[in-house]
């Protein structure tokens, strides 16, 4: 059994125990990524305490808060007035240098919240982002006009509800890798996004992978890692391998 102390110094456990949470402060050394706080189910005070711990452990890295309700947004902005707020996501700290480009495409304006979560995550995780909005399959001429933007990106995140057809369309238009994100937008038979999820999983277009329903964060992390790797060969945000 190893001693907790080495040469008289306590071993760093890689987390900070706040009582209600054990905050991971070692993620940087493992993955190179910033830490993220999933705010749903947490009180505003808990979110502020966790973000404060993360900022103290890595002041040169941003901290991202996702799924923040208005009370949590207000609490974070009260503690850090310079925090950036994009819908339900909040960024505390300076953004890293951008490497690579991710296009985040949304089928309709009702998909905007999930697309915004994806786009903000991409930027916090170290890649640049371009948004293409409201280009769903009900008007295909709109997405055709956006084709040059999609071709220039390293990877495309496509967010769509209803029947979830847009990722298949884009996957057939360009050779860029596509990450599809189904949303819970739609009428009764959409089953809270299940119809879009199954449609995307059954895409006839090659090069399309699928995230969970409304998981803009997961798509953003994956896309940013791909874009960073293409352009800098690095695993860290703003740092070489």
Secondary structure in CASP SS format (residue, H / E / C, confidence):
PFRMAT SS
TARGET T0000
AUTHOR 0000-0000-0000
METHOD secondary structure of the structure
MODEL  1
X C 1.00
X C 1.00
X C 1.00
X C 1.00
X E 1.00
X E 1.00
X C 1.00
X C 1.00
X E 1.00
X E 1.00
X C 1.00
X C 1.00
X C 1.00
X C 1.00
X E 1.00
X E 1.00
X E 1.00
X C 1.00
X C 1.00
X C 1.00
X C 1.00
X E 1.00
X E 1.00
X E 1.00
X C 1.00
X C 1.00
X H 1.00
X H 1.00
X H 1.00
X H 1.00
X H 1.00
X C 1.00
X C 1.00
X C 1.00
X C 1.00
X E 1.00
X E 1.00
X E 1.00
X C 1.00
X C 1.00
X C 1.00
X C 1.00
X C 1.00
X H 1.00
X H 1.00
X H 1.00
X H 1.00
X H 1.00
X H 1.00
X H 1.00
X H 1.00
X H 1.00
X H 1.00
X H 1.00
X H 1.00
X H 1.00
X H 1.00
X C 1.00
X C 1.00
X C 1.00
X C 1.00
X C 1.00
X E 1.00
X E 1.00
X E 1.00
X E 1.00
X C 1.00
X C 1.00
X C 1.00
X H 1.00
X H 1.00
X H 1.00
X H 1.00
X H 1.00
X H 1.00
X H 1.00
X H 1.00
X H 1.00
X H 1.00
X C 1.00
X C 1.00
X C 1.00
X C 1.00
X E 1.00
X E 1.00
X E 1.00
X C 1.00
X C 1.00
X E 1.00
X E 1.00
X E 1.00
X E 1.00
X C 1.00
X C 1.00
X C 1.00
X C 1.00
X C 1.00
X C 1.00
X C 1.00
X C 1.00
X E 1.00
X E 1.00
X E 1.00
X E 1.00
X E 1.00
X E 1.00
X C 1.00
X C 1.00
X H 1.00
X H 1.00
X H 1.00
X H 1.00
X H 1.00
X H 1.00
X H 1.00
X H 1.00
X H 1.00
X H 1.00
X H 1.00
X H 1.00
X H 1.00
X H 1.00
X H 1.00
X H 1.00
X C 1.00
X C 1.00
X C 1.00
X E 1.00
X E 1.00
X E 1.00
X E 1.00
X E 1.00
X C 1.00
X C 1.00
X C 1.00
X C 1.00
X H 1.00
X H 1.00
X H 1.00
X H 1.00
X H 1.00
X H 1.00
X H 1.00
X H 1.00
X H 1.00
X C 1.00
X H 1.00
X H 1.00
X H 1.00
X H 1.00
X H 1.00
X H 1.00
X C 1.00
X C 1.00
X E 1.00
X E 1.00
X E 1.00
X E 1.00
X E 1.00
X E 1.00
X C 1.00
X C 1.00
X C 1.00
X C 1.00
X C 1.00
X H 1.00
X H 1.00
X H 1.00
X H 1.00
X H 1.00
X H 1.00
X H 1.00
X H 1.00
X C 1.00
X C 1.00
X C 1.00
X E 1.00
X E 1.00
X E 1.00
X E 1.00
X E 1.00
X E 1.00
X C 1.00
X C 1.00
X C 1.00
X C 1.00
X C 1.00
X H 1.00
X H 1.00
X H 1.00
X H 1.00
X H 1.00
X H 1.00
X H 1.00
X H 1.00
X H 1.00
X H 1.00
X H 1.00
X H 1.00
X H 1.00
X H 1.00
X C 1.00
X C 1.00
X C 1.00
X C 1.00
X C 1.00
X C 1.00
X E 1.00
X E 1.00
X E 1.00
X E 1.00
X C 1.00
X C 1.00
X C 1.00
X C 1.00
X H 1.00
X H 1.00
X H 1.00
X H 1.00
X H 1.00
X H 1.00
X H 1.00
X H 1.00
X H 1.00
X H 1.00
X H 1.00
X H 1.00
X H 1.00
X H 1.00
X H 1.00
X H 1.00
X H 1.00
X C 1.00
X C 1.00
X C 1.00
X E 1.00
X C 1.00
X C 1.00
X E 1.00
X C 1.00
X C 1.00
END
